[in-house]
């Protein structure tokens, strides 16, 4: 069973995974409905698409990690089904929060042997259950950053001369794209 320890990346990841839905819910509920539908740039997802992706990944990773924790060590990484079309933002958010609570209970029940089991990803090589859970938390934070940038993009044009103080949302990512 996973317990919190200072400097333990897995415990830190689980703590962040428990907090992320509350942070995202506060931002989503504060945003105007039309902003949730808008992409800040052609290459970025809208907040609605981010929420749908988080919901999809919540099911995908649970199934994958269950298979990894119970299956042969070092086998191929289980593949997932294609993602469905995004639903209404608040519906996706509510479903994601329910799944996350259930997944956290399950993740905290894993023992040390289950956490060390691994599967081989065709691109990234051997990944342990522990590493995948930490990556899951990082994935949340990456999409939280994307959601924040989408909300910033709505306000940025209206901050006048203060634009010189802040980078434009998505500028760094857009600069690297052809």
Contact map, one row per residue, 1 for C-alpha under 8 A:
1110000000000000000000000000000000000000000000000000000000000000000000000000000000000000000000000000000000011111000000000000000000000000000000000000000000000000000000000000000000
1111000001100000000000000000000000000000000000000000000000000000000000000000000000000000000000000000000000111110000000000000000000000000000000000000000000000000000000000000000000
1111100000100000000000000000000000000000000000000000000000000000000000000000000000000000000000000000000000010000000000000000000000000000000000000000000000000000000000000000000000
0111110100110000000000000000000000000000000000000000000000000000000000000000000000000000000000000000000000000000000000000000000000000000000000000000000000000000000000000000000000
0011111100100000000000000000000000000000000000000000000000000000000000000000000000000000000000000000000000000000000000000000000000000000000000000000000000000000000000000000000000
0001111100000000000000000000000000000000000000000000000000000000000000000000000000000000000000000000000000000000000000000000000000000000000000000000000000000000000000000000000000
0000111110010000000000000000000000000000000000000000000000000000000000000000000000000000000000000000000000000000000000000000000000000000000000000000000000000000000000000000000000
0001111111110000000000000000000000000000000000000000000000000000000000000000000000000000000000000000000000000000000000000000000000000000000000000000000000000000000000000000000000
0000001111111000000000000000000000000000000000000000000000000000000000000000000000000000000000000000000000000000000000000000000000000100000000000000000000000000000000000000000000
0100000111111100000000000000000000000000000000000000000000000000000000000000000000000000000000000000000000000000000000000000000001101100000000000000000000000000000000000000000000
0111100111111110000000000000000000000000000000000000000000000000000000000000000000000000000000000000000000000000000000000000000000000000000000000000000000000000000000000000000000
0001001111111111000000000000000000000000000000000000000000000000000000000000000000000000000000000000000000000000000000000000000000000000000000000000000000000000000000000000000000
0000000011111111100000000000000000000000000000000000000000000000000000000000000000000000000000000000000000000000000000000000000000001101110000000000000000000000000000000000000000
0000000001111111110000000000000000000000000000000000000000000000000000000000000000000000000000000000000100000000000000000000000000001100100000000000000000000000000000000000000000
0000000000111111111000000000000000000000000000000000000000000000000000000000000000000000000000000000000000000000000000000000000000000000000000000000000000000000000000000000000000
0000000000011111111100000000000000000000000000000000000000000000000000000000000000000000000000000000000000000000000000000000000000000000100000000000000000000000000000000000000000
0000000000001111111110000000000000000000000000000000000000000000000000000000000000000000000000000001000100000000000000000000000000000000100100000000000000000000000000000000000000
0000000000000111111111000000000000000000000000000000000000000000000000000000000000000000000000000001100100000000000000000000000000000000000000000000000000000000000000000000000000
0000000000000011111111100000000000000000000000000000000000000000000000000000000000000000000000000000000000000000000000000000000000000000000000000000000000000000000000000000000000
0000000000000001111111110000000000000000000000000000000000000000000000000000000000000000000000000000000000000000000000000000000000000000000110010000000000000000000000000000000000
0000000000000000111111111000000000000000000000000000000000000000000000000000000000000000000000011001000000000000000000000000000000000000000000000000000000000000000000000000000000
0000000000000000011111111100000000000000000000000000000000000000000000000000000000000000000000000000000000000000000000000000000000000000000000000000000000000000000000000000000000
0000000000000000001111111110000000000000000000000000000000000000000000000000000000000000000000000000000000000000000000000000000000000000000000000000000000000000000000000000000000
0000000000000000000111111111000000000000000000000000000000000000000000000000000000000000000000000000000000000000000000000000000000000000000000010000000000000000000000000000000000
0000000000000000000011111111100000000000000000000000000000000000000000000000000000000000000010000000000000000000000000000000000000000000000000000000000000000000000000000000000000
0000000000000000000001111111110000000000000000000000000000000000000000000000000000000000000000000000000000000000000000000000000000000000000000000000000000000000000000000000000000
0000000000000000000000111111111000000000000000000000000000000000000000000000000000000000000000000000000000000000000000000000000000000000000000000000000000000000000000000000000000
0000000000000000000000011111111000010000000000100000000000000000000000000000000000000000010000000000000000000000000000000000000000000000000000000000000000000000000000000000000000
0000000000000000000000001111111100000000000000000000000000000000000000000000000000000000010000000000000000000000000000000000000000000000000000000000000000000000000000000000000000
0000000000000000000000000111111100000000000000000000000000000000000000000000000000000000000000000000000000000000000000000000000000000000000000000000000000000000000000000000000000
0000000000000000000000000011111110110000000000000000000000000000000000000000000000000000000000000000000000000000000000000000000000000000000000000000001000000000000000000000000000
0000000000000000000000000000111111110000000000000000000000000000000000000000000000000000000000000000000000000000000000000000000000000000000000000000000000000000000000000000000000
0000000000000000000000000000001111111000000000000000000000000000000000000000000000000000000000000000000000000000000000000000000000000000000000000000000000000000000000000000000000
0000000000000000000000000000000111111100000000000000000000000000000000000000000000000000000000000000000000000000000000000000000000000000000000000000000000000000000000000000000000
0000000000000000000000000000001111111100000000100000000000000000000000000000000000000000000000000000000000000000000000000000000000000000000000000000001001000000000000000000000000
0000000000000000000000000001001111111100000001110000000000000000000000000000000000000000100000000000000000000000000000000000000000000000000000000000000000000000000000000000000000
0000000000000000000000000000000011111110000001110000000000000000000000000000000000000000000000000000000000000000000000000000000000000000000000000000000000000000000000000000000000
0000000000000000000000000000000001111111000001100000000000000000000000000000000000000000000000000000000000000000000000000000000000000000000000000000000000000000000000000000000000
0000000000000000000000000000000000001111110111100000000000000000000000000000000000000000000000000000000000000000000000000000000000000000000000000000010000000000000000000000000000
0000000000000000000000000000000000000111110111000000000000000000000000000000000000000000000000000000000000000000000000000000000000000000000000000000010011000000000000000000000000
0000000000000000000000000000000000000011111110000000000000000000000000000000000000000000000000000000000000000000000000000000000000000000000000000000000000000000000000000100000000
0000000000000000000000000000000000000011111110000000000000000000000000000000000000000000000000000000000000000000000000000000000000000000000000000000000000000000000000000000000000
0000000000000000000000000000000000000000111110000000000000000000000000000000000000000000000000000000000000000000000000000000000000000000000000000000000000000000000000000000010000
0000000000000000000000000000000000000011111111000000000000000000000000000000000000000000000000000000000000000000000000000000000000000000000000000100000000000000000000000000000000
0000000000000000000000000000000000000011111111111100000000000000000000000000000000000000000000000000000000000000000000000000000000000000000000000000000000000000000000000000000000
0000000000000000000000000000000000011111000111111100000000000000000000000000000000000000000000000000000000000000000000000000000000000000000000000010010000000000000000000000000000
0000000000000000000000000001000000111110000011111110000000000000000000000000000000000000100000000000000000000000000000000000000000000000000000000010010000000000000000000000000000
0000000000000000000000000000000000011000000011111111000000000000000000000000000000000111100000000000000000000000000000000000000000000000000000000000000000000000000000000000000000
0000000000000000000000000000000000000000000011111111100000000000000000000000000000000100000000000000000000000000000000000000000000000000000000000000000000000000000000000000000000
0000000000000000000000000000000000000000000011111111110000000000000000000000000000000000000000000000000000000000000000000000000000000000000000100010000000000000000000000000000000
0000000000000000000000000000000000000000000000111111111000000000000000000000000000000100100110010000000000000000000000000000000000000000000000000000000000000000000000000000000000
0000000000000000000000000000000000000000000000011111111100000000000000000000000000001110100110000000000000000000000000000000000000000000000000000000000000000000000000000000000000
0000000000000000000000000000000000000000000000001111111110000000000000000000000000100100000000000000000000000000000000000000000000000000000000000000000000000000000000000000000000
0000000000000000000000000000000000000000000000000111111111000000000000000000000000000000000000010000000000000000000000000000000000000000000100000000000000000000000000000000000000
0000000000000000000000000000000000000000000000000011111111100000000000000000000000000000000110110010000000000000000000000000000000000000000000000000000000000000000000000000000000
0000000000000000000000000000000000000000000000000001111111110000000000000000000000110000000000000000000000000000000000000000000000000000000000000000000000000000000000000000000000
0000000000000000000000000000000000000000000000000000111111111000000000000000000000000000000000000000000000000000000000000000000000000000000000000000000000000000000000000000000000
0000000000000000000000000000000000000000000000000000011111111100000000000000000000000000000000010011001000000000000000000000000000000000000000000000000000000000000000000000000000
0000000000000000000000000000000000000000000000000000001111111110000000000000000000000000000000000010000000000000000000000000000000000000000000000000000000000000000000000000000000
0000000000000000000000000000000000000000000000000000000111111111000000000000000110000000000000000000000000000000000000000000000000000000000000000000000000000000000000000000000000
0000000000000000000000000000000000000000000000000000000011111111100000000000000000000000000000000000000000000000000000000000000000000001000000000000000000000000000000000000000000
0000000000000000000000000000000000000000000000000000000001111111110000000000000000000000000000000000001000000000000000000000000000000000000000000000000000000000000000000000000000
0000000000000000000000000000000000000000000000000000000000111111111000000000000000000000000000000000000000000000000000000000000000000000000000000000000000000000000000000000000000
0000000000000000000000000000000000000000000000000000000000011111111100000000111100000000000000000000000000000000000000000000000000000000000000000000000000000000000000000000000000
0000000000000000000000000000000000000000000000000000000000001111111110000000000000000000000000000000000000000000000000000000000010010000000000000000000000000000000000000000000000
0000000000000000000000000000000000000000000000000000000000000111111111000000000000000000000000000000000000000000000000000000000000000000000000000000000000000000000000000000000000
0000000000000000000000000000000000000000000000000000000000000011111111100000010000000000000000000000000000000000000000000000000000000000000000000000000000000000000000000000000000
0000000000000000000000000000000000000000000000000000000000000001111111111000110000000000000000000000000000000000000011100000000010000000000000000000000000000000000000000000000000
0000000000000000000000000000000000000000000000000000000000000000111111100000000000000000000000000000000000000000011011000000000010000000000000000000000000000000000000000000000000
0000000000000000000000000000000000000000000000000000000000000000011111110000000000000000000000000000000000000000010000000000000000000000000000000000000000000000000000000000000000
0000000000000000000000000000000000000000000000000000000000000000001111111010000000000000000000000000000000000000000000000000000000000000000000000000000000000000000000000000000000
0000000000000000000000000000000000000000000000000000000000000000000101111110000000000000000000000000000000000000000000000000000000000000000000000000000000000000000000000000000000
0000000000000000000000000000000000000000000000000000000000000000000100111110000000000000000000000000000000000000000011100000000000000000000000000000000000000000000000000000000000
0000000000000000000000000000000000000000000000000000000000000000000000011111000000000000000000000000000000000000000011110000010000000000000000000000000000000000000000000000000000
0000000000000000000000000000000000000000000000000000000000000000000000111111100000000000000000000000000000000000000001110000000000000000000000000000000000000000000000000000000000
0000000000000000000000000000000000000000000000000000000000000000000000000111110000000000000000000000000000000000000000111100000000000000000000000000000000000000000000000000000000
0000000000000000000000000000000000000000000000000000000000000001000100000011111000000000000000000000000000000000000000111100000000000000000000000000000000000000000000000000000000
0000000000000000000000000000000000000000000000000000000000000001001100000001111100000000000000000000000000000000000000100000000000000000000000000000000000000000000000000000000000
0000000000000000000000000000000000000000000000000000000000000001000000000000111110000000000000000000000000000000000000000000000000000000000000000000000000000000000000000000000000
0000000000000000000000000000000000000000000000000000000000010001000000000000011111000000000000000000000000000000000000000000000000000000000000000000000000000000000000000000000000
0000000000000000000000000000000000000000000000000000000000010000000000000000001111100000000000000000000000000000000000000000000000000000000000000000000000000000000000000000000000
0000000000000000000000000000000000000000000000000000000000000000000000000000000111110000000000000000000000000000000000000000000000000000000000000000000000000000000000000000000000
0000000000000000000000000000000000000000000000000000100100000000000000000000000011111000000000000000000000000000000000000000000000000000000000000000000000000000000000000000000000
0000000000000000000000000000000000000000000000000000000100000000000000000000000001111100000000000000000000000000000000000000000000000000000000000000000000000000000000000000000000
0000000000000000000000000000000000000000000000000001000000000000000000000000000000111110000000000000000000000000000000000000000000000000000000000000000000000000000000000000000000
0000000000000000000000000000000000000000000000011011100000000000000000000000000000011111000100000000000000000000000000000000000000000000000000000000000000000000000000000000000000
0000000000000000000000000000000000000000000000010001000000000000000000000000000000001111101100000000000000000000000000000000000000000000000000000000000000000000000000000000000000
0000000000000000000000000000000000000000000000010000000000000000000000000000000000000111111100000000000000000000000000000000000000000000000000000000000000000000000000000000000000
0000000000000000000000000000000000010000000000110011000000000000000000000000000000000011111110000000000000000000000000000000000000000000000000000000000000000000000000000000000000
0000000000000000000000000001100000000000000000000000000000000000000000000000000000000001111111000000000000000000000000000000000000000000000000000000000000000000000000000000000000
0000000000000000000000000000000000000000000000000000000000000000000000000000000000000011111111100000000000000000000000000000000000000000000000000000000000000000000000000000000000
0000000000000000000000000000000000000000000000000011001000000000000000000000000000000111111111110000000000000000000000000000000000000000000000000000000000000000000000000000000000
0000000000000000000000001000000000000000000000000011001000000000000000000000000000000000111111111000000000000000000000000000000000000000000000000000000000000000000000000000000000
0000000000000000000000000000000000000000000000000000000000000000000000000000000000000000011111111100000000000000000000000000000000000000000000000000000000000000000000000000000000
0000000000000000000000000000000000000000000000000000001000000000000000000000000000000000001111111110000000000000000000000000000000000000000000000000000000000000000000000000000000
0000000000000000000010000000000000000000000000000010011001000000000000000000000000000000000111111111000000000000000000000000000000000000000000000000000000000000000000000000000000
0000000000000000000010000000000000000000000000000000000000000000000000000000000000000000000011111111100000000000000000000000000000000000000000000000000000000000000000000000000000
0000000000000000000000000000000000000000000000000000000000000000000000000000000000000000000001111111110000000000000000000000000000000000000000000000000000000000000000000000000000
0000000000000000000000000000000000000000000000000000001001100000000000000000000000000000000000111111111000000000000000000000000000000000000000000000000000000000000000000000000000
0000000000000000110010000000000000000000000000000000000001000000000000000000000000000000000000011111111100000000000000000000000000000000000000000000000000000000000000000000000000
0000000000000000010000000000000000000000000000000000000000000000000000000000000000000000000000001111111110000000000000000000000000000000000000000000000000000000000000000000000000
0000000000000000000000000000000000000000000000000000000000000000000000000000000000000000000000000111111111000000000000000000000000000000000000000000000000000000000000000000000000
0000000000000000000000000000000000000000000000000000000001000100000000000000000000000000000000000011111111100000000000000000000000000000000000000000000000000000000000000000000000
0000000000000100110000000000000000000000000000000000000000000000000000000000000000000000000000000001111111110000000000000000000000000000000000000000000000000000000000000000000000
0000000000000000000000000000000000000000000000000000000000000000000000000000000000000000000000000000111111111000000000000000000000000000000000000000000000000000000000000000000000
0000000000000000000000000000000000000000000000000000000000000000000000000000000000000000000000000000011111111100000000000000000000000000000000000000000000000000000000000000000000
0100000000000000000000000000000000000000000000000000000000000000000000000000000000000000000000000000001111111100000000000000000000000000000000000000000000000000000000000000000000
1110000000000000000000000000000000000000000000000000000000000000000000000000000000000000000000000000000111111100000000000000000000000000000000000000000000000000000000000000000000
1100000000000000000000000000000000000000000000000000000000000000000000000000000000000000000000000000000011111110000000000000000000000000000000000000000000000000000000000000000000
1100000000000000000000000000000000000000000000000000000000000000000000000000000000000000000000000000000001111111011000000000000000000000000000000000000000000000000000000000000000
1100000000000000000000000000000000000000000000000000000000000000000000000000000000000000000000000000000000001111111000000000000000000000000000000000000000000000000000000000000000
1000000000000000000000000000000000000000000000000000000000000000000000000000000000000000000000000000000000000111111100000000000000000000000000000000000000000000000000000000000000
0000000000000000000000000000000000000000000000000000000000000000000000000000000000000000000000000000000000000011111110000000000000000000000000000000000000000000000000000000000000
0000000000000000000000000000000000000000000000000000000000000000000011000000000000000000000000000000000000000111111110000000000010000000000000000000000000000000000000000000000000
0000000000000000000000000000000000000000000000000000000000000000000010000000000000000000000000000000000000000111111110000000000111000000000000000000000000000000000000000000000000
0000000000000000000000000000000000000000000000000000000000000000000000000000000000000000000000000000000000000001111111000000000111000000000000000000000000000000000000000000000000
0000000000000000000000000000000000000000000000000000000000000000000110001100000000000000000000000000000000000000111111100000000110000000000000000000000000000000000000000000000000
0000000000000000000000000000000000000000000000000000000000000000000110001110000000000000000000000000000000000000000111110000011110000000000000000000000000000000000000000000000000
0000000000000000000000000000000000000000000000000000000000000000000100001111110000000000000000000000000000000000000011111000011100000000000000000000000000000000000000000000000000
0000000000000000000000000000000000000000000000000000000000000000000000000111100000000000000000000000000000000000000001111101111000000000000000000000000000000000000000000000000000
0000000000000000000000000000000000000000000000000000000000000000000000000001100000000000000000000000000000000000000000111111111000000000000000000000000000000000000000000000000000
0000000000000000000000000000000000000000000000000000000000000000000000000001100000000000000000000000000000000000000000011111100000000000000000000000000000000000000000000000000000
0000000000000000000000000000000000000000000000000000000000000000000000000000000000000000000000000000000000000000000000001111100000000000000000000000000000000000000000000000000000
0000000000000000000000000000000000000000000000000000000000000000000000000000000000000000000000000000000000000000000000011111111000000000000000000000000000000000000000000000000000
0000000000000000000000000000000000000000000000000000000000000000000000000000000000000000000000000000000000000000000000011111111000000000000000000000000000000000000000000000000000
0000000000000000000000000000000000000000000000000000000000000000000000000100000000000000000000000000000000000000000001111001111100000000000000000000000000000000000000000000000000
0000000000000000000000000000000000000000000000000000000000000000000000000000000000000000000000000000000000000000000001111001111110110000000000000000000000000000000000000000000000
0000000000000000000000000000000000000000000000000000000000000000000000000000000000000000000000000000000000000000001111100000011111110000000000000000000000000000000000000000000000
0000000000000000000000000000000000000000000000000000000000000000100110000000000000000000000000000000000000000000011111000000001111111000000000000000000000000000000000000000000000
0000000001000000000000000000000000000000000000000000000000000000000000000000000000000000000000000000000000000000001100000000000111111100000000000000000000000000000000000000000000
0000000001000000000000000000000000000000000000000000000000000000000000000000000000000000000000000000000000000000000000000000001111111110000000000000000000000000000000000000000000
0000000000000000000000000000000000000000000000000000000000000000100000000000000000000000000000000000000000000000000000000000001111111111000000000000000000000000000000000000000000
0000000001001100000000000000000000000000000000000000000000000000000000000000000000000000000000000000000000000000000000000000000011111111100000000000000000000000000000000000000000
0000000011001100000000000000000000000000000000000000000000000000000000000000000000000000000000000000000000000000000000000000000001111111110000000000000000000000000000000000000000
0000000000000000000000000000000000000000000000000000000000000000000000000000000000000000000000000000000000000000000000000000000000111111111000000000000000000000000000000000000000
0000000000001000000000000000000000000000000000000000000000001000000000000000000000000000000000000000000000000000000000000000000000011111111100000000000000000000000000000000000000
0000000000001101100000000000000000000000000000000000000000000000000000000000000000000000000000000000000000000000000000000000000000001111111110000000000000000000000000000000000000
0000000000001000000000000000000000000000000000000000000000000000000000000000000000000000000000000000000000000000000000000000000000000111111111000000000000000000000000000000000000
0000000000000000000000000000000000000000000000000000000000000000000000000000000000000000000000000000000000000000000000000000000000000011111111100000000000000000000000000000000000
0000000000000000100100000000000000000000000000000000010000000000000000000000000000000000000000000000000000000000000000000000000000000001111111110000000000000000000000000000000000
0000000000000000000100000000000000000000000000000000000000000000000000000000000000000000000000000000000000000000000000000000000000000000111111111000000000000000000000000000000000
0000000000000000000000000000000000000000000000000000000000000000000000000000000000000000000000000000000000000000000000000000000000000000011111111100000000000000000000000000000000
0000000000000000000000000000000000000000000000000100000000000000000000000000000000000000000000000000000000000000000000000000000000000000001111111110000000000000000000000000000000
0000000000000000000100010000000000000000000000000000000000000000000000000000000000000000000000000000000000000000000000000000000000000000000111111111000000000000000000000000000000
0000000000000000000000000000000000000000000000000000000000000000000000000000000000000000000000000000000000000000000000000000000000000000000011111111100000000000000000000000000000
0000000000000000000000000000000000000000000100000000000000000000000000000000000000000000000000000000000000000000000000000000000000000000000001111111110000000000000000000000000000
0000000000000000000000000000000000000000000001100100000000000000000000000000000000000000000000000000000000000000000000000000000000000000000000111111111000000000000000000000000000
0000000000000000000000000000000000000000000000000000000000000000000000000000000000000000000000000000000000000000000000000000000000000000000000011111111100000000000000000000000000
0000000000000000000000000000000000000000000000000000000000000000000000000000000000000000000000000000000000000000000000000000000000000000000000001111111110000000000000001100000000
0000000000000000000000000000000000000011000001100000000000000000000000000000000000000000000000000000000000000000000000000000000000000000000000000111111111000000000000001000000000
0000000000000000000000000000001000100000000000000000000000000000000000000000000000000000000000000000000000000000000000000000000000000000000000000011111111100000000000000000000000
0000000000000000000000000000000000000000000000000000000000000000000000000000000000000000000000000000000000000000000000000000000000000000000000000001111111110000000000001000000000
0000000000000000000000000000000000000001000000000000000000000000000000000000000000000000000000000000000000000000000000000000000000000000000000000000111111111000000000011000000000
0000000000000000000000000000000000100001000000000000000000000000000000000000000000000000000000000000000000000000000000000000000000000000000000000000011111111000000000000000000000
0000000000000000000000000000000000000000000000000000000000000000000000000000000000000000000000000000000000000000000000000000000000000000000000000000001111111110000000000000000000
0000000000000000000000000000000000000000000000000000000000000000000000000000000000000000000000000000000000000000000000000000000000000000000000000000000111111110001000011000000000
0000000000000000000000000000000000000000000000000000000000000000000000000000000000000000000000000000000000000000000000000000000000000000000000000000000011111111001000000000000000
0000000000000000000000000000000000000000000000000000000000000000000000000000000000000000000000000000000000000000000000000000000000000000000000000000000000111111000000000000000000
0000000000000000000000000000000000000000000000000000000000000000000000000000000000000000000000000000000000000000000000000000000000000000000000000000000000111111111000000000000000
0000000000000000000000000000000000000000000000000000000000000000000000000000000000000000000000000000000000000000000000000000000000000000000000000000000000001111111000000000000000
0000000000000000000000000000000000000000000000000000000000000000000000000000000000000000000000000000000000000000000000000000000000000000000000000000000000000011111100000000000000
0000000000000000000000000000000000000000000000000000000000000000000000000000000000000000000000000000000000000000000000000000000000000000000000000000000000000011111111000000000000
0000000000000000000000000000000000000000000000000000000000000000000000000000000000000000000000000000000000000000000000000000000000000000000000000000000000011011111111110000000000
0000000000000000000000000000000000000000000000000000000000000000000000000000000000000000000000000000000000000000000000000000000000000000000000000000000000000000111111100000000000
0000000000000000000000000000000000000000000000000000000000000000000000000000000000000000000000000000000000000000000000000000000000000000000000000000000000000000011111100000000000
0000000000000000000000000000000000000000000000000000000000000000000000000000000000000000000000000000000000000000000000000000000000000000000000000000000000000000011111110000000000
0000000000000000000000000000000000000000000000000000000000000000000000000000000000000000000000000000000000000000000000000000000000000000000000000000000000000000001111111010000000
0000000000000000000000000000000000000000000000000000000000000000000000000000000000000000000000000000000000000000000000000000000000000000000000000000000010010000001001111110000000
0000000000000000000000000000000000000000000000000000000000000000000000000000000000000000000000000000000000000000000000000000000000000000000000000000110110010000000000111110000000
0000000000000000000000000000000000000000100000000000000000000000000000000000000000000000000000000000000000000000000000000000000000000000000000000000100000000000000000011111110000
0000000000000000000000000000000000000000000000000000000000000000000000000000000000000000000000000000000000000000000000000000000000000000000000000000000000000000000000111111111000
0000000000000000000000000000000000000000000000000000000000000000000000000000000000000000000000000000000000000000000000000000000000000000000000000000000000000000000000000111111100
0000000000000000000000000000000000000000000000000000000000000000000000000000000000000000000000000000000000000000000000000000000000000000000000000000000000000000000000000111111110
0000000000000000000000000000000000000000001000000000000000000000000000000000000000000000000000000000000000000000000000000000000000000000000000000000000000000000000000000111111110
0000000000000000000000000000000000000000000000000000000000000000000000000000000000000000000000000000000000000000000000000000000000000000000000000000000000000000000000000011111111
0000000000000000000000000000000000000000000000000000000000000000000000000000000000000000000000000000000000000000000000000000000000000000000000000000000000000000000000000001111111
0000000000000000000000000000000000000000000000000000000000000000000000000000000000000000000000000000000000000000000000000000000000000000000000000000000000000000000000000000111111
0000000000000000000000000000000000000000000000000000000000000000000000000000000000000000000000000000000000000000000000000000000000000000000000000000000000000000000000000000001111
